[in-house]
Amino acid sequence: MAEDPELAVLTARFDPMPGSEQPLMAILARYVVVTRQSAACRNIDLLASASLPGRLLLVEKWASATDARSHLDSPEMAEMAAAAVAHLAVRPEVDLYDTISAHDLH
């Protein structure tokens, strides 16, 4: 049986200021499209909270933790952060996870 490839999961939770939900969603949706083009990006999803209106979550799967950390300093991340900051109620919560049970569909 083939060994599962290494994956790292990066999450970022965003809470917009009232009235900034749509602009923030558009910024993050563009970021998703751009980030999916990265060779090390295995998958990225943008989710909306079902329990806290307006809260958005990015879930990114990377080929390795090194790739995920490198992406944090990428031009794509910097551009998204610069555009999003004016729409945020609080600083985003970003975390990097080692996988226990995660699958890559590539």
C-alpha positions in Angstrom: 0.0 0.0 0.0 1.4 3.4 -1.0 2.3 5.7 1.8 0.1 8.9 2.2 1.9 12.0 1.1 2.9 14.6 3.7 0.2 17.3 4.0 0.1 20.5 6.1 -3.1 22.4 6.7 -3.2 26.1 7.1 -6.4 27.8 8.4 -7.3 31.4 8.6 -10.5 32.7 10.3 -11.8 36.1 9.4 -14.5 38.2 11.2 -15.5 41.2 9.1 -16.7 44.5 10.4 -20.5 45.0 10.0 -21.3 45.9 6.4 -17.9 44.5 5.1 -19.0 40.9 4.6 -19.4 41.1 0.9 -16.2 43.0 0.1 -14.2 40.6 2.4 -15.8 37.6 0.7 -14.8 38.9 -2.7 -11.2 39.5 -1.6 -10.9 36.0 -0.2 -12.6 34.4 -3.2 -10.0 36.0 -5.5 -7.2 34.9 -3.2 -8.6 31.3 -3.4 -8.4 31.4 -7.2 -4.9 32.8 -7.3 -3.6 30.4 -4.5 -4.9 27.3 -6.3 -2.4 28.0 -9.1 0.5 27.4 -6.7 2.2 24.1 -7.5 2.5 23.3 -3.7 -1.2 24.0 -3.0 -3.0 20.7 -2.8 -6.4 22.4 -2.1 -8.0 25.5 -0.7 -11.6 26.1 0.4 -13.4 29.2 1.5 -16.2 28.5 4.0 -18.9 30.6 5.6 -19.9 29.9 9.2 -23.4 28.5 9.7 -23.4 29.6 13.4 -21.7 33.0 13.3 -23.0 35.2 10.4 -20.2 36.9 8.5 -17.4 34.7 9.8 -15.3 33.2 7.0 -12.7 30.4 7.1 -9.9 29.5 4.7 -8.7 25.9 4.8 -5.6 25.4 2.8 -3.8 22.1 2.2 -0.1 22.3 1.3 2.4 19.7 0.1 4.4 20.3 3.2 4.6 22.5 6.3 7.6 24.2 4.6 5.4 25.1 1.6 2.7 26.4 3.9 5.1 28.6 5.9 6.6 29.9 2.6 3.2 30.8 1.4 2.6 33.0 4.4 5.3 35.3 3.0 4.1 35.1 -0.6 3.0 38.1 -2.7 -0.5 36.5 -2.9 -0.9 36.4 0.9 0.5 39.9 1.2 -1.9 41.3 -1.4 -4.9 39.6 0.2 -3.9 40.8 3.7 -3.4 44.4 2.5 -6.9 44.3 0.8 -8.6 42.6 3.7 -7.4 44.6 6.7 -9.8 47.5 6.2 -12.7 45.1 6.4 -11.8 43.2 9.5 -13.3 43.6 13.0 -10.4 41.7 14.6 -7.1 40.3 13.5 -7.4 37.0 11.6 -6.7 33.8 13.5 -4.1 31.8 11.5 -2.9 28.4 12.4 -0.8 25.6 10.9 -1.8 22.0 11.5 0.0 18.7 11.1 -2.4 16.2 9.6 -3.6 13.1 11.4 -6.3 12.1 9.0 -6.5 14.3 5.9 -6.8 13.3 2.3 -5.6 14.9 -0.9 -7.7 14.3 -3.9 -5.0 15.1 -6.4 
